[in-house]
Amino acid sequence: MRRVYLDNNATTRLDAEVLDVMMPYLQESYGNPSSLHWLGDEAAKALAESRERVARTLNCYSSEVYFTSGGTESDNIAITGCALSGKDRKRIITSAVEHSAVLDTCYALQERGWELTVLPVDRGGLVNPHDLEMVIDDDVLLVSIMTANNVIGTIQPIEELAAIAHEHGAIFHTDAVQGYCHIPIDVQAMDVDMLSVSAHKIHGPKGVGALYVRDGTPLSPIMYGGGQEGGIRPSTENVPGIVGLGKAAELAYENMGDRERRIALLRDRIIDGLLEVEGIHLNGHRSPRLANNAHFRIDGVIGTDLVLALSDRGIAASTASACSASSPSPSHVLMAIGLTWEQAESSLRLGLSHHTTSEDVDYVLEMIPSTVRMLREAKRFNLSKA
Ligand SMILES: Cc1ncc(COP(=O)(O)O)c(C=O)c1O
């Protein structure tokens, strides 16, 4: 049976070149970067080189890049670290479609006394800058709005949102885990103060990420230990992982234009093909949207049933985010764009990568309509009465 991996918004396959550069740091160059001897030096040099590589992809100084254990930790450090930084402002603004690494961190701070405003989005998942203008004031400490959505791929107008935050003296953080190396990210042009990225969404290893923190941004540590990463993220550095992140970022950044153009063509074939099937609808705007994301709601079908049936046919897909896959309630992102519970439950996310082929798309366009038909028939679902 053909196997097609279309869950690249959840995670991606490690690129062979990335594995090659990681291997020596797992076996021969296994030193602790803080050690003074030659083996420590090798590890310290590898860290410095990766920091340079990541900095180049973000257009920042390498001293502004802090390595973390992933996107979740980057978001937690940015938001909680900023909240604890001692400024007397006690208000945070975020959006209803953020990843739980941002939303739940904000809710936890709300329980500890911070005031929280959650901005709504339109039916395609876009935050309207005017809505931010309406609620922001000079009491806001932090605005955190994601660069691109992990469920429906919507790309937010970050430059405009950051400018509004700055007019009111607030700090601006963006979770760029899904956008990084898929769309151009330039922290100077976007004028953001903090930005989170993760390696495993760009064909790097799992368990490693980075946080960009503009020099001078107030940030307190949320963990204490040996003082690594400027004290912002203590713990012995994951050298092989960080080397993998640096290489994956460099490769994805250098090939971004070609890769994303090709992926967008395949993605558009999937969207156009599936929209021809009665009762299949696209969630999210067609543009601005990540090239690697297609998200549908399918009348008369439960998303998890479809994902399992597709898995039996060799297709790896998802309904929404990987972290919410085991939750009984539908994705908060789908509820935020105004879907009913039933509509949100009938969803399918297809995430592509540069490993996706035209033959994969042919297979998917053959299998999904027939699988949907089979599931509808099993439920005796009548489209004309939907
Ligand atoms: C938008 C977004 N933020 C944060 C994360 C968490 O990243 P990590 O898995 O590296 O902790 C993810 C991963 O799904 C994501 O899509």
Ligand as a Chemical Component Dictionary entry (heavy atoms), coordinates in Angstrom:
data_LIG
# 
_chem_comp.id                   LIG 
_chem_comp.type                 NON-POLYMER 
_chem_comp.pdbx_formal_charge   0 
_chem_comp.three_letter_code    LIG 
# 
loop_
_chem_comp_atom.comp_id 
_chem_comp_atom.atom_id 
_chem_comp_atom.alt_atom_id 
_chem_comp_atom.type_symbol 
_chem_comp_atom.charge 
_chem_comp_atom.model_Cartn_x 
_chem_comp_atom.model_Cartn_y 
_chem_comp_atom.model_Cartn_z 
_chem_comp_atom.pdbx_ordinal 
LIG C1 C1 C 0 2.013 27.350 16.563 1  
LIG C2 C2 C 0 2.730 26.386 17.452 2  
LIG N1 N1 N 0 3.270 26.842 18.585 3  
LIG C3 C3 C 0 3.937 26.044 19.420 4  
LIG C4 C4 C 0 4.077 24.701 19.163 5  
LIG C5 C5 C 0 4.827 23.837 20.123 6  
LIG O1 O1 O 0 6.107 23.529 19.610 7  
LIG P1 P1 P 0 6.923 22.303 20.216 8  
LIG O2 O2 O 0 6.256 21.064 19.752 9  
LIG O3 O3 O 0 8.303 22.469 19.641 10 
LIG O4 O4 O 0 6.910 22.458 21.686 11 
LIG C6 C6 C 0 3.508 24.176 17.988 12 
LIG C7 C7 C 0 3.597 22.719 17.705 13 
LIG O5 O5 O 0 2.641 22.111 17.278 14 
LIG C8 C8 C 0 2.826 25.039 17.119 15 
LIG O6 O6 O 0 2.260 24.592 16.000 16 
# 
loop_
_chem_comp_bond.comp_id 
_chem_comp_bond.atom_id_1 
_chem_comp_bond.atom_id_2 
_chem_comp_bond.value_order 
_chem_comp_bond.pdbx_ordinal 
LIG C1 C2 SING 1  
LIG C2 N1 SING 2  
LIG C2 C8 DOUB 3  
LIG N1 C3 DOUB 4  
LIG C3 C4 SING 5  
LIG C4 C5 SING 6  
LIG C4 C6 DOUB 7  
LIG C5 O1 SING 8  
LIG O1 P1 SING 9  
LIG P1 O2 DOUB 10 
LIG P1 O3 SING 11 
LIG P1 O4 SING 12 
LIG C6 C7 SING 13 
LIG C6 C8 SING 14 
LIG C7 O5 DOUB 15 
LIG C8 O6 SING 16 
# 
